[in-house]
Amino acid sequence: MAIIKNAEIWYLKCDPKRPNAKYNKKNPTWEVELRTNIPEEKKAWEALGLEPKPVTDEETGARLYWRVKLRRKSIKVDTKTNPPTETPNEAPEVKNGALQLIDPNTVGNGSVGNIRIFQYDFVDEDGKNKKVSVLMEVQVTKH
């Protein structure tokens, strides 16, 4: 498991009772957006196999920051069984600096923390090798 340290946290949606169903109503996700404007952090994210996307100012075209979205599906589908089996996933835990559980709905945009992710290799429909990163835990160090 990899840990992303001192990441800026935006749009944290890790409430166990309310995964985000905006993009997938059948299998909603818990998610977080990480941001940085430090090139070294962007390179560290790329070394983990993440794909930071640049966000630019529409008027000037200047780069503002890079972002990465991490998700965890609320339902785990085991495709190795016939028929595929579905089991519910647990929401990622959200903790404070003392490793005590906190309410994920209290974490505001711009908070800083450490993010634990699980990664595995995956071959997509086009036969390309990809690295999948799954959100496992969030530790908020600066609320």
Stockholm file with secondary structure:
# STOCKHOLM 1.0

chainA/1-143         MAIIKNAEIWYLKCDPKRPNAKYNKKNPTWEVELRTNIPEEKKAWEALGLEPKPVTDEETGARLYWRVKLRRKSIKVDTKTNPPTETPNEAPEVKNGALQLIDPNTVGNGSVGNIRIFQYDFVDEDGKNKKVSVLMEVQVTKH
#=GR chainA/1-143 SS CEEEEEEEEEEEECCTTCCBCSSCSSSCEEEEEEEECCHHHHHHHHHTTCCCEEEECTTTCCEEEEEEEEEEESEEEETTSSSCEEEECCCCEEECTTSCBCCGGGCCTTEEEEEEEEEEEEECTTSCEEEEEEEEEEEEEEC
#=GC SS_cons         CEEEEEEEEEEEECCTTCCBCSSCSSSCEEEEEEEECCHHHHHHHHHTTCCCEEEECTTTCCEEEEEEEEEEESEEEETTSSSCEEEECCCCEEECTTSCBCCGGGCCTTEEEEEEEEEEEEECTTSCEEEEEEEEEEEEEEC
//
